[in-house]
């Protein structure tokens, strides 16, 4: 299952956070179960702290190929640099 499919399912059945600030807070609180960051974010410094935080908190971190696709997956009309799944909802897979 792709990272986009996981996000879409969590959006429908669970809870997600989107954007650098909200994702960073979710990681620091330990509420994030999975984090996705877009690899086409410029400048890279915007998202480079996220994989480090995820490793410290033992949270799965995946790279998505496009911020536009991430935005579509979370249901917004603008590109999205990062997404955190807080609750997978009914589909825990």
VMD Tcl script that draws the C-alpha trace (Angstrom):
set ca {
  {0.00 0.00 0.00}
  {1.39 3.39 -0.95}
  {1.84 6.22 1.51}
  {-0.92 8.12 -0.31}
  {-3.39 5.25 0.17}
  {-2.52 5.05 3.87}
  {-3.16 8.79 4.26}
  {-6.45 8.67 2.36}
  {-7.72 5.79 4.54}
  {-6.63 7.53 7.75}
  {-8.33 10.74 6.57}
  {-11.61 8.87 6.11}
  {-11.50 6.64 9.20}
  {-9.01 8.16 11.61}
  {-7.14 11.40 12.28}
  {-4.34 13.19 10.46}
  {-2.32 16.37 10.92}
  {-0.91 18.30 7.96}
  {1.80 20.89 7.57}
  {5.28 21.20 9.06}
  {4.26 22.82 12.35}
  {1.40 20.43 13.14}
  {3.43 17.37 12.12}
  {6.39 18.49 14.24}
  {4.09 18.95 17.26}
  {2.54 15.51 16.73}
  {5.99 13.90 16.60}
  {7.19 15.72 19.71}
  {4.04 14.73 21.61}
  {4.46 11.13 20.48}
  {0.96 10.98 18.99}
  {2.05 10.40 15.37}
  {1.97 6.79 14.16}
  {3.32 7.44 10.66}
  {4.81 10.54 9.07}
  {5.09 11.28 5.36}
  {7.26 14.05 3.96}
  {7.43 15.23 0.37}
  {10.87 14.95 -1.18}
  {10.27 17.84 -3.59}
  {10.06 20.49 -0.86}
  {12.36 23.48 -1.45}
  {14.39 24.49 0.46}
  {15.18 21.09 2.00}
  {15.87 22.70 5.39}
  {12.12 23.03 5.93}
  {11.66 19.29 6.40}
  {15.12 17.98 7.23}
  {14.42 17.86 11.01}
  {11.42 15.54 10.65}
  {13.24 12.23 9.94}
  {15.59 12.94 12.86}
  {12.68 13.56 15.25}
  {10.90 10.44 13.98}
  {13.98 8.32 14.61}
  {14.32 9.71 18.16}
  {10.64 8.99 18.91}
  {10.64 5.63 17.06}
  {7.95 6.77 14.60}
  {7.77 5.40 11.06}
  {8.73 8.03 8.48}
  {8.10 7.61 4.75}
  {9.06 9.80 1.84}
  {6.42 10.81 -0.70}
  {7.51 11.82 -4.17}
  {5.27 14.87 -4.52}
  {3.87 17.60 -2.28}
  {1.04 18.07 -4.79}
  {0.02 14.40 -4.39}
  {0.25 14.72 -0.60}
  {-2.11 17.70 -0.74}
  {-4.59 15.71 -2.82}
  {-4.33 12.72 -0.46}
  {-5.23 14.86 2.57}
  {-8.04 16.58 0.67}
  {-6.71 20.10 0.30}
  {-6.31 22.12 -2.89}
  {-2.72 23.23 -2.23}
  {0.55 21.28 -1.97}
  {1.34 19.78 1.43}
  {4.92 19.24 2.61}
  {4.22 16.78 5.41}
  {1.46 14.69 6.95}
  {1.22 12.77 10.21}
  {-1.24 9.96 10.77}
  {-2.40 10.19 14.37}
  {-5.03 7.44 14.23}
  {-5.45 4.90 11.44}
  {-9.13 4.54 12.36}
  {-10.89 1.26 11.61}
  {-8.15 0.07 9.25}
  {-5.17 -0.61 11.54}
  {-3.13 -2.32 8.78}
}
mol new
graphics top color blue
foreach p $ca { graphics top sphere $p radius 0.5 }
foreach p [lrange $ca 0 end-1] q [lrange $ca 1 end] { graphics top cylinder $p $q radius 0.2 }
display resetview
